[in-house]
Amino acid sequence: MDIAIIDYGIGNLRSAEKAFQHLGLDAHLTTDPRELDRAKKVVLPGVGAFGGCMSALRASGFVDPLLEVIKKGTPLLGICVGLQMLFEGSEETADVQGLGLLKGRVIRFDGAMFRGPEALKIPQIGWNSLAFPRPHALFKNCKPGNHVYFVHSFYAKPDQDEDVIALSDYGGPFCCAAARGNVMGVQFHPEKSQANGLNIIKNFGAL
């Protein structure tokens, strides 16, 4: 298996698997933590609440094997709550620790733009554009202004600006993709983002 997509019981992940396979990539869902050691790349999806996802990931026995393959240099892509779990923790479930692979925390959309009769709705659901503060291989051939699909109420706030590789704007700019070394993640859903999302998946497959 080239790409292992971690299936830890948090929802239907077939759309993610099919997006990778549509590009001819050898990607498959796995419920077996031992398969991570044999994979060349790993994908960590996530939907729902931060605490529930972290609890399910731990209960499924994936946390330690995942941390081990990261130490070996295996590329990891977190998607949606999968990105959030890469960080140290989240306001959504303050007593639950994240994986701590990236420094920083996950916070809720807040501020004047989210209050009053004309307020932006939470969660953000729909298409939004990308901006790139620095180049990264995950976004090869992506252009500023390309649109991708989001569904989220919380977003990651890295401690280190250099970990931010893409921004979007919803009531103000926010980090929608982060990376350090072989660890990377996106808040949006590339598998639901049509041509732009497929290009990002293709780039990850080419790492």
C-alpha positions as CSV (number, residue, x, y, z in Angstrom):
1,M,0.0,0.0,0.0
2,D,1.4,3.4,-1.0
3,I,-1.1,5.6,0.9
4,A,-2.9,4.5,4.1
5,I,-6.0,6.4,4.9
6,I,-6.7,5.9,8.6
7,D,-10.2,4.7,9.3
8,Y,-10.9,4.9,13.0
9,G,-14.7,4.9,12.9
10,I,-15.5,8.6,12.6
11,G,-17.6,8.6,9.5
12,N,-17.8,7.5,5.9
13,L,-14.4,8.0,4.4
14,R,-15.1,6.5,1.0
15,S,-15.2,9.9,-0.8
16,A,-11.6,10.5,0.3
17,E,-10.4,7.1,-0.7
18,K,-12.2,7.5,-4.1
19,A,-10.6,10.9,-4.8
20,F,-7.1,9.4,-4.3
21,Q,-7.9,6.4,-6.4
22,H,-9.4,8.6,-9.1
23,L,-5.9,10.0,-9.7
24,G,-4.5,6.5,-10.0
25,L,-2.9,6.5,-6.5
26,D,-2.6,3.3,-4.5
27,A,-4.6,4.6,-1.5
28,H,-6.8,2.5,0.8
29,L,-8.7,2.8,4.0
30,T,-7.2,0.9,6.9
31,T,-8.5,-0.1,10.3
32,D,-5.2,-1.8,11.2
33,P,-2.6,0.3,12.9
34,R,0.1,-2.1,11.8
35,E,-0.4,-1.1,8.2
36,L,1.0,2.4,8.8
37,D,4.5,1.0,9.1
38,R,4.2,-0.5,5.6
39,A,2.7,2.7,4.0
40,K,4.8,5.2,2.1
41,K,2.3,8.0,3.1
42,V,-0.5,8.4,5.6
43,V,-3.7,10.4,5.5
44,L,-5.5,11.3,8.8
45,P,-9.1,12.5,8.1
46,G,-11.5,13.9,10.7
47,V,-15.1,15.0,10.9
48,G,-17.2,16.1,13.9
49,A,-15.7,17.2,17.2
50,F,-12.0,17.4,18.2
51,G,-12.5,15.4,21.4
52,G,-14.5,12.7,19.8
53,C,-12.0,12.2,17.0
54,M,-9.0,12.1,19.4
55,S,-10.8,9.6,21.6
56,A,-11.7,7.4,18.6
57,L,-8.1,7.6,17.3
58,R,-6.7,6.5,20.6
59,A,-9.3,3.8,21.2
60,S,-8.5,2.4,17.7
61,G,-4.8,2.0,18.7
62,F,-3.5,4.4,16.0
63,V,-1.8,7.1,18.0
64,D,1.5,5.4,18.9
65,P,2.0,3.7,15.5
66,L,1.3,7.1,13.8
67,L,3.8,8.9,15.9
68,E,6.4,6.3,15.1
69,V,6.0,6.5,11.4
70,I,6.2,10.3,11.6
71,K,9.5,10.0,13.4
72,K,10.8,7.9,10.5
73,G,9.8,10.7,8.0
74,T,6.7,9.3,6.5
75,P,4.6,12.1,5.0
76,L,1.3,12.7,6.8
77,L,-1.7,14.7,5.5
78,G,-4.4,15.7,8.0
79,I,-7.8,16.7,6.6
80,C,-10.4,18.9,8.4
81,V,-10.4,17.8,12.0
82,G,-7.4,15.7,11.0
83,L,-5.5,19.0,10.7
84,Q,-6.7,20.2,14.1
85,M,-5.6,16.9,15.7
86,L,-2.0,17.7,14.6
87,F,-1.9,20.5,17.1
88,E,-1.6,20.5,20.9
89,G,-5.2,21.0,21.8
90,S,-8.5,22.7,21.0
91,E,-10.9,25.1,22.6
92,E,-13.7,22.8,21.6
93,T,-12.6,20.1,24.1
94,A,-10.1,21.8,26.3
95,D,-9.3,18.8,28.5
96,V,-8.3,16.6,25.5
97,Q,-4.7,16.6,24.2
98,G,-4.0,16.6,20.5
99,L,-1.1,14.8,18.8
100,G,1.3,17.8,19.4
101,L,3.0,17.4,16.0
102,L,2.6,21.1,15.4
103,K,2.8,23.8,18.1
104,G,-0.4,25.8,18.7
105,R,-4.0,25.4,19.4
106,V,-7.4,25.2,17.7
107,I,-9.8,28.1,18.3
108,R,-13.4,29.0,17.5
109,F,-14.4,31.7,15.0
110,D,-15.2,34.7,17.1
111,G,-15.4,38.5,16.9
112,A,-17.8,41.2,15.7
113,M,-18.2,39.6,12.3
114,F,-20.0,36.7,14.0
115,R,-22.5,38.7,16.0
116,G,-25.7,40.6,15.1
117,P,-28.3,40.2,12.4
118,E,-25.8,40.4,9.5
119,A,-23.3,38.1,11.2
120,L,-21.4,35.4,9.4
121,K,-22.7,32.0,10.1
122,I,-20.9,29.4,12.2
123,P,-20.0,26.8,10.9
124,Q,-18.5,28.1,7.7
125,I,-20.0,25.9,5.1
126,G,-19.1,26.3,1.4
127,W,-16.4,27.6,-0.9
128,N,-13.7,30.0,0.0
129,S,-10.5,31.2,-1.6
130,L,-6.8,30.4,-0.8
131,A,-3.8,32.7,-0.3
132,F,-0.3,31.4,0.1
133,P,2.2,33.2,2.4
134,R,5.0,30.9,1.3
135,P,5.5,28.2,-1.3
136,H,4.9,24.6,-0.4
137,A,5.0,21.4,-2.5
138,L,1.4,20.6,-1.4
139,F,0.2,23.6,-3.4
140,K,2.2,23.2,-6.5
141,N,0.3,24.7,-9.5
142,C,-2.3,26.2,-7.2
143,K,-3.0,29.9,-7.7
144,P,-4.0,32.6,-5.2
145,G,-7.7,32.8,-5.3
146,N,-8.3,29.2,-6.0
147,H,-11.5,28.0,-4.2
148,V,-11.8,25.0,-1.9
149,Y,-14.7,23.6,0.2
150,F,-14.9,24.1,3.9
151,V,-17.2,22.8,6.7
152,H,-15.9,24.0,10.2
153,S,-16.4,26.1,13.3
154,F,-12.9,26.0,14.6
155,Y,-9.5,26.6,13.0
156,A,-5.9,26.1,13.9
157,K,-3.7,28.9,15.2
158,P,0.0,27.8,14.9
159,D,2.5,29.3,17.4
160,Q,5.0,29.7,14.6
161,D,4.1,31.8,11.5
162,E,6.4,29.7,9.3
163,D,4.1,26.7,9.8
164,V,1.3,28.5,8.0
165,I,1.3,27.5,4.3
166,A,-2.2,28.7,3.3
167,L,-4.7,31.2,4.5
168,S,-8.4,31.9,3.9
169,D,-10.6,34.7,5.1
170,Y,-13.8,34.3,7.1
171,G,-14.4,37.3,9.4
172,G,-10.6,37.8,9.1
173,P,-7.7,35.8,7.8
174,F,-7.2,32.4,9.3
175,C,-4.8,29.5,8.8
176,C,-6.3,26.8,6.6
177,A,-3.2,24.7,5.9
178,A,-0.1,24.1,8.0
179,A,3.1,22.1,7.7
180,R,6.4,21.4,9.3
181,G,8.7,18.8,7.8
182,N,6.8,15.7,6.8
183,V,3.7,16.7,8.8
184,M,1.0,18.8,6.9
185,G,-2.7,19.4,7.0
186,V,-5.6,21.2,5.4
187,Q,-8.7,22.5,7.1
188,F,-10.8,22.2,3.9
189,H,-11.9,19.1,2.2
190,P,-9.7,18.5,-0.9
191,E,-11.9,15.4,-1.9
192,K,-14.9,17.8,-2.2
193,S,-13.0,20.6,-3.9
194,Q,-13.2,19.5,-7.5
195,A,-10.2,20.2,-9.7
196,N,-8.4,22.3,-7.1
197,G,-8.7,19.6,-4.5
198,L,-7.6,16.9,-6.9
199,N,-4.5,18.9,-7.7
200,I,-3.6,19.1,-4.0
201,I,-4.2,15.3,-3.6
202,K,-2.0,14.7,-6.6
203,N,0.7,16.9,-5.1
204,F,0.6,14.9,-1.8
205,G,0.8,11.7,-3.8
206,A,3.9,13.0,-5.6
207,L,5.9,13.8,-2.4
